[in-house]
Amino acid sequence: MNLNEYYQRTISKLADNQVADDATYLKEKLQDRMVKFYINVSFARTRTYRNIAQVWKDISDRNKFIMNISDEELTEYIKNS
């Protein structure tokens, strides 16, 4: 469920003077095969994000080495830019 869907559901319930039963709704959503799949592959997404972050860190370190600058110098440059 995305945030927009949640708000639409809540607003609809409030407009009808009903209380939104989030627990029941979430139980139903957890039975959805796409939701189950998304949860089940969370480890793969996390691993991918870590790998991408590491690649960018490696690129940053390599560029700082090539340019012969330190982290402090880069931080100072960014602060003054």
LINTA-V447929 format. One record per residue. N is the residue number from 1. RES is the residue in three letters. SS is DSSP state (A for helix, B for strand, O for the rest). OMEGA is omega in radians with two decimals (999 if undefined). Layout:
((N,RES,SS,OMEGA) (N,RES,SS,OMEGA))
//
This chain:
((1,MET,O,3.06) (2,ASN,O,-3.07) (3,LEU,A,3.13) (4,ASN,A,3.12) (5,GLU,A,3.13) (6,TYR,A,-3.14) (7,TYR,A,3.13) (8,GLN,A,-3.14) (9,ARG,A,-3.12) (10,THR,A,3.13) (11,ILE,A,3.13) (12,SER,A,3.13) (13,LYS,A,-3.14) (14,LEU,A,3.13) (15,ALA,A,3.12) (16,ASP,O,-3.11) (17,ASN,O,3.09) (18,GLN,O,3.07) (19,VAL,O,3.12) (20,ALA,O,3.13) (21,ASP,O,-3.06) (22,ASP,A,-3.10) (23,ALA,A,3.13) (24,THR,A,3.14) (25,TYR,A,-3.14) (26,LEU,A,3.07) (27,LYS,A,3.11) (28,GLU,A,-3.13) (29,LYS,A,-3.13) (30,LEU,O,3.07) (31,GLN,O,3.13) (32,ASP,O,-3.07) (33,ARG,A,3.12) (34,MET,A,3.09) (35,VAL,A,3.11) (36,LYS,A,3.13) (37,PHE,A,-3.13) (38,TYR,A,3.11) (39,ILE,A,-3.08) (40,ASN,A,-3.13) (41,VAL,O,3.14) (42,SER,A,3.12) (43,PHE,A,-3.12) (44,ALA,A,3.10) (45,ARG,A,-3.14) (46,THR,A,3.12) (47,ARG,A,3.12) (48,THR,A,3.13) (49,TYR,A,3.11) (50,ARG,A,3.14) (51,ASN,A,3.13) (52,ILE,A,3.12) (53,ALA,A,3.13) (54,GLN,A,3.10) (55,VAL,A,-3.14) (56,TRP,A,3.08) (57,LYS,A,3.11) (58,ASP,A,3.11) (59,ILE,A,3.12) (60,SER,A,3.13) (61,ASP,A,3.14) (62,ARG,A,3.12) (63,ASN,A,3.10) (64,LYS,A,3.11) (65,PHE,A,-3.13) (66,ILE,A,-3.12) (67,MET,A,3.13) (68,ASN,O,3.09) (69,ILE,O,3.13) (70,SER,O,3.07) (71,ASP,A,-3.13) (72,GLU,A,3.12) (73,GLU,A,3.12) (74,LEU,A,3.12) (75,THR,A,3.12) (76,GLU,A,3.12) (77,TYR,A,-3.13) (78,ILE,A,-3.14) (79,LYS,A,-3.10) (80,ASN,A,-3.11) (81,SER,O,999))
//
